């Protein structure tokens, strides 16, 4: 019997209400609505309230905090090296594996997608196009993406590029079992989109939402083309096709201070992306597999989560997990009309250097939700979570708090352990300020921060894999930008489309502050070196002998009047 293929479409920041089939009165999504009508629909499916944590759970079957991923920046989006991933499991069992779009679990060795089981990789950098690890000047149009580690220019809009590359790869491997992970960055901000797609919504909703909806409409059209492609290749019957989103909406509605919707549409849910309420983490999950014996389209109302996806897919594909254990469980019995015993599921949003117990958490059991350890809601009768029942049901609160305690013990055992980036492997390593250990104010995570010359600094955890002499090239601007260390930028140094680029994000694509830099310093493995820098040079370099082992790397670019910041980009080579 042929092993099933997997085509997994995961969109970015599209919430439960950002679909026509979920009642959105404005947004048109005919292709996804049609798929909804043909698929198994998990109506109580939950993820992390932000991007990287959801992806960590999907790729491992483990709660994100236990994998080292509880933020989207600050070195807390790096998936621990010892995690066994879904693409690794499938590749070890004869599958071809490809990723197209967003990874967001590490941009340097050993955390890149090609280090974690993907053999074909077409991705942007960081958590979104235009973030610090991404190719300089990418703006969603005619961008340069990493193809198996090599910067490669493309023509076209980002979503269309990723779908086109995925379809080409699927055709190439049509006669082999394959796992195609198609994870576009849309509709994540900036809301950059061709006018063709946003224009139908202008005047009906605020400008920002018109752009957001336009990005989803474009996604919908690409999903239609994908399904037609599978039919044309005679692959639809033997393919597990999944559509889901990674967290609550980022642009589909407006909230008041309590998280209740006061404008737009959120399918009756409270909260949006990053919220512990339902609107932050309840998302669509549609699955279709005609050859799988899973029956006709229907709703599955059981409480389910992203940590269930890996064990489910491995069972459907006949892959034995061996000694590997999961925090989630296989949903195959539900797919085939059976049942599973009830359980509690926990999600939270940390976005801190170190996790804090109870922070922005939701303990879920059946229709019950315990928020932050103190508010209690029953969502079947109170979908919007307006009636806090905690005072009248202390026994249930205590029981759900006990479930959280068990979960916390499970996920917190490794939070103090390091997650070092590797130095000394094959090829050059580029380290960026996106992964500096620290909070938002301590790292420059976007290209707008780089352009502004954001005054921030912190260290990187690194592992010297081979003792030897290393050369460190410190830069304020990435190599492909080519600008001098101390010089600014007048106007735009990249081609970008004013009419189609979100006005709120022009700072990502034009200008750059001049910085009166005069000196550079580097510290690693107990050694500290410094030197004056040439403000008209693009970089300053240091060479040091390093012993094998784990250490910290920190850099400084220093200027007049106490100016101090880290080098946003550091290129590292071992001298053979």
PyMOL commands that set and color helices and strands:
alter all, ss='L'
color gray80, all
select helices_A, chain A and resi 20-22+30-38+51-60+64-67+86-91+113-115+158-172+195-201+207-232+278-281+290-292+306-316+332-335+390-392+394-411+433-435+440-442+447-452+503-508+560-562
alter helices_A, ss='H'
color red, helices_A
select strands_A, chain A and resi 5-11+40-46+96-101+120-123+144-147+150-153+178-183+239-245+253-255+261-264+282-288+298-300+304-305+344-348+361-365+368-371+375-378+421-423+429-432+460-464+468-475+517-524+527-532+540-546+549-559+564-565+569-574
alter strands_A, ss='S'
color yellow, strands_A
deselect
rebuild
show_as cartoon
